[in-house]
Amino acid sequence: MKSMVLHPATREQVDLFIKTPGQVLLVSGPTGSGKITLAKRLAEAVLELPENNFDDYGQSVVVGADDGKSISIDSARQLEKFMRLKVSSDKAYNRVAIIENAHLMTVEAQNALLKTLEEPPAGTLIIMTVSHEPALLPTVRSRAQSLAVQRPDQQSLTEFFTKRGFNEKDIYKIYSLAGGLPGLMSALLENDEHPLKLATEQARQLLSQPLYERLIAIDSLSKDRALAIDTMAVLQRMARISLQNATGQSSKRWQKVLEASYRAAEALNTSAQPKLALTNLALQF
């Protein structure tokens, strides 16, 4: 886990799971906390692979949203087929499936996986990442061990990214923008194409635009539920950080942003109409 910075409580859970792994794990945490990277590093440790070799391992698969909006029952069935294939190995674990953003699975997809989650094939590790646990059926959650990803402290993050050659001043700026979430910080510092980068740009535009332009932007954003959910999460983090030093009218506005983005996120995560939820957000600040 040298390539990641983890909160001590998270690292303790990670070490315990690697020592005594179960077959189904639910990795939960805010969008931008580095869940998918952690899932891959965990898989490598359990399968006894060299670090950063997950993508080259032939018996691994990552399932995500088909269209950026949801994980369909067809994707669940394809995953079932993958896990029915026989794998020859003398290791305790020889195959891994990661379901990224499992909270985007349709109810039908979740139900289709229930039997596999209850009795996974021998030697198979299934890891689900989720930013909104209540979006998963209780029957799905009950079949998995849980690992909560917590935010590392600012000093640990600064040291981590400084060792990777980034300027401390830039790190502080990104820390404030990302709300101390290492995955989002890494995306903003290292990868211009990361989806969280786009969510951050969407959030900044919504904050800077007049109402008319904001409503036009909302019309486009409402067509991509996953991006909309990520954008709401970024808005919440920006508001929380800004409220620490804001006063007067600025404080009131950031409070409105925080409340509106929280309500919009809740609506988006409970299958509400995206355009209605986001339009309500746009009218609040």
C-alpha positions in Angstrom: 0.0 0.0 0.0 3.0 2.3 -0.5 1.3 4.0 -3.4 -1.6 5.3 -1.2 -2.1 7.6 1.8 -4.6 6.2 4.3 -6.1 7.3 7.5 -4.7 5.1 10.4 -8.2 3.7 11.1 -8.6 2.8 7.4 -5.1 1.2 7.3 -6.0 -0.9 10.3 -9.1 -2.2 8.5 -7.0 -2.9 5.4 -4.4 -4.8 7.3 -7.0 -6.9 9.0 -8.8 -7.8 5.8 -5.6 -8.7 4.1 -4.7 -11.0 7.0 -8.1 -12.7 7.1 -9.9 -11.9 3.9 -13.5 -12.7 3.2 -14.9 -13.2 -0.3 -17.2 -10.2 -0.5 -16.1 -6.7 0.6 -17.9 -3.4 0.5 -15.5 -0.4 0.4 -17.5 2.7 1.3 -16.5 6.4 1.3 -17.1 9.8 -0.3 -16.6 10.2 -4.0 -12.9 11.1 -4.4 -11.6 9.2 -1.4 -9.7 6.7 -3.6 -12.0 3.7 -3.3 -11.3 2.1 -6.7 -7.5 2.4 -6.2 -7.8 0.9 -2.7 -9.9 -1.9 -4.2 -7.2 -2.8 -6.7 -4.5 -2.6 -4.1 -6.5 -4.9 -1.8 -7.1 -7.3 -4.6 -3.4 -7.4 -5.4 -2.5 -8.1 -1.8 -5.1 -10.9 -1.4 -4.2 -12.5 -4.8 -0.4 -12.1 -3.9 0.3 -10.0 -7.0 3.0 -7.3 -7.2 1.6 -3.8 -6.5 0.2 -1.9 -9.5 -0.2 -5.1 -11.5 -4.0 -5.5 -11.1 -4.8 -4.4 -14.7 -2.4 -6.9 -16.2 -3.9 -9.9 -14.3 -5.9 -12.1 -16.6 -8.5 -13.2 -14.0 -9.7 -9.8 -13.0 -12.6 -7.7 -14.1 -14.0 -4.2 -13.2 -17.7 -3.6 -13.8 -19.0 0.0 -13.9 -21.9 2.0 -15.2 -22.8 1.0 -18.7 -23.7 4.5 -19.8 -22.4 6.6 -17.0 -25.8 6.4 -15.3 -26.4 2.8 -14.0 -25.1 -0.7 -13.9 -27.7 -2.9 -15.6 -28.9 -6.4 -15.1 -27.0 -7.3 -18.4 -23.8 -6.2 -16.8 -24.6 -8.3 -13.7 -25.3 -11.4 -15.9 -21.9 -10.9 -17.7 -20.2 -10.8 -14.3 -22.0 -14.0 -13.4 -20.6 -15.7 -16.5 -17.1 -14.5 -15.7 -17.3 -16.0 -12.2 -18.6 -19.3 -13.5 -15.4 -19.9 -15.5 -13.1 -22.4 -14.0 -9.7 -21.1 -12.9 -6.7 -23.4 -12.2 -4.6 -22.3 -9.4 -3.2 -23.6 -6.1 -3.7 -20.2 -4.3 -6.5 -19.6 -1.9 -7.7 -16.7 -4.1 -7.2 -16.7 -7.9 -9.9 -14.4 -9.3 -11.3 -11.0 -8.5 -14.3 -8.9 -9.6 -14.6 -5.3 -8.7 -18.0 -3.5 -9.0 -17.2 0.2 -9.2 -19.9 2.6 -7.9 -22.1 -0.4 -6.9 -24.7 2.1 -5.7 -25.5 2.7 -9.4 -26.7 -0.9 -9.8 -30.3 -1.2 -10.7 -32.5 -3.2 -8.3 -32.7 -5.9 -10.9 -28.9 -6.1 -11.1 -28.6 -6.3 -7.4 -31.1 -9.1 -7.1 -29.4 -11.0 -9.9 -26.2 -11.0 -7.9 -27.7 -12.0 -4.5 -27.0 -15.8 -4.8 -23.4 -15.2 -6.0 -22.8 -12.7 -3.2 -24.1 -15.3 -0.7 -22.0 -18.2 -2.1 -19.2 -16.8 -4.3 -17.2 -19.4 -6.3 -14.2 -20.8 -4.6 -11.1 -18.6 -4.9 -13.1 -15.6 -6.0 -12.9 -12.2 -4.3 -15.7 -9.7 -5.0 -15.1 -6.0 -4.0 -17.9 -3.4 -4.3 -17.1 0.3 -4.0 -19.9 2.6 -2.9 -20.3 6.2 -2.0 -24.0 5.9 -0.9 -24.6 2.7 1.0 -28.4 3.1 1.4 -28.7 2.9 -2.4 -27.8 -0.8 -2.1 -30.5 -3.3 -1.0 -30.1 -4.4 2.6 -29.8 -8.0 1.3 -26.7 -6.9 -0.7 -25.1 -5.0 2.2 -25.7 -7.9 4.6 -23.7 -10.3 2.4 -20.5 -8.2 2.5 -17.8 -7.2 5.0 -17.5 -3.4 5.3 -14.4 -1.2 5.1 -14.9 2.5 5.5 -12.4 4.9 3.9 -11.8 7.9 6.1 -10.0 11.1 5.2 -6.3 11.3 6.1 -5.1 14.4 8.0 -3.7 17.4 6.1 -0.1 16.8 7.2 -0.1 13.2 5.9 -1.6 14.3 2.6 0.9 17.1 2.2 3.9 14.8 3.0 2.5 12.2 0.6 2.1 14.5 -2.4 5.3 16.5 -1.6 7.3 13.2 -1.9 5.7 12.8 -5.4 7.2 16.1 -6.5 4.3 18.5 -6.1 4.6 22.0 -4.8 3.4 22.5 -1.2 1.5 25.6 -2.2 -0.3 23.8 -5.0 -1.1 20.9 -2.6 -2.7 23.3 -0.1 -4.8 24.9 -2.8 -6.0 21.5 -4.1 -6.6 20.3 -0.5 -9.0 23.1 0.0 -10.8 22.4 -3.3 -10.9 18.6 -2.8 -11.9 18.7 0.9 -9.0 16.5 1.9 -10.0 13.5 -0.3 -6.9 11.8 -1.6 -8.5 10.4 -4.7 -9.8 13.8 -5.8 -6.5 15.5 -4.9 -4.6 13.0 -7.0 -7.0 13.5 -9.9 -6.6 17.2 -9.8 -2.9 17.1 -9.4 -2.0 14.3 -11.8 -4.7 13.4 -14.2 -6.5 15.9 -16.4 -8.8 13.2 -17.8 -10.1 11.8 -14.4 -13.9 12.0 -14.2 -13.6 13.8 -10.8 -11.7 16.5 -12.7 -14.8 17.1 -14.8 -17.1 17.0 -11.7 -14.9 19.7 -10.1 -15.1 21.9 -13.3 -18.9 21.4 -13.3 -19.1 22.5 -9.7 -16.9 25.6 -10.2 -19.0 26.6 -13.3 -22.3 26.3 -11.4 -20.9 28.5 -8.6 -19.7 31.2 -11.0 -22.5 31.4 -13.5 -25.6 33.7 -13.4 -28.9 31.9 -13.0 -29.8 31.7 -16.7 -26.5 30.1 -17.7 -26.6 27.9 -14.6 -30.0 26.5 -15.8 -28.6 25.8 -19.2 -25.7 23.9 -17.7 -28.1 22.0 -15.5 -30.0 20.8 -18.6 -26.8 19.2 -19.9 -25.7 17.9 -16.5 -29.0 16.2 -15.8 -28.4 13.8 -18.7 -25.5 12.2 -16.8 -26.6 11.0 -13.3 -23.2 9.7 -12.3 -21.5 13.0 -13.1 -24.3 14.9 -11.4 -23.8 12.9 -8.2 -20.1 13.5 -8.3 -20.7 17.2 -8.9 -23.0 17.5 -5.9 -20.3 15.8 -3.7 -17.7 18.3 -4.9 -20.0 21.2 -4.1 -20.6 19.9 -0.6 -16.8 19.6 0.0 -16.1 23.1 -1.4 -18.9 24.5 0.8 -17.6 22.9 4.0 -14.1 24.1 3.4 -15.2 27.6 2.5 -17.5 27.9 5.5 -14.5 27.5 7.9 -13.4 31.0 7.0 -16.4 32.7 5.4 -18.3 35.5 7.1 -21.4 37.7 6.4 -23.1 37.2 3.0 -20.4 34.8 1.8 -21.1 32.5 4.8 -24.8 32.6 4.0 -24.3 31.7 0.4 -22.0 28.8 1.1 -24.5 27.5 3.6 -27.2 27.6 0.9 -24.8 25.8 -1.5 -24.2 23.1 1.1 -27.8 22.6 1.9 -28.9 22.7 -1.7 -26.2 20.3 -2.9 -27.0 17.9 -0.1 -30.7 17.8 -1.0 -29.9 17.4 -4.7 -27.5 14.5 -3.9 -30.2 12.8 -1.8 -32.7 13.1 -4.6 -30.3 11.9 -7.2 -29.4 8.8 -5.1 -33.1 7.9 -4.7 -33.8 7.8 -8.4 -35.6 11.2 -8.5 -35.8 13.0 -11.9 -32.3 14.4 -12.3 -33.4 17.6 -14.1 -35.9 18.5 -11.4 -33.4 17.8 -8.6 -30.7 19.9 -10.2 -33.1 22.7 -11.2 -34.1 23.0 -7.6 -30.4 23.3 -6.7 -29.8 26.0 -9.3 -32.5 28.2 -7.9 -31.2 28.1 -4.3 -28.0 30.2 -4.6 
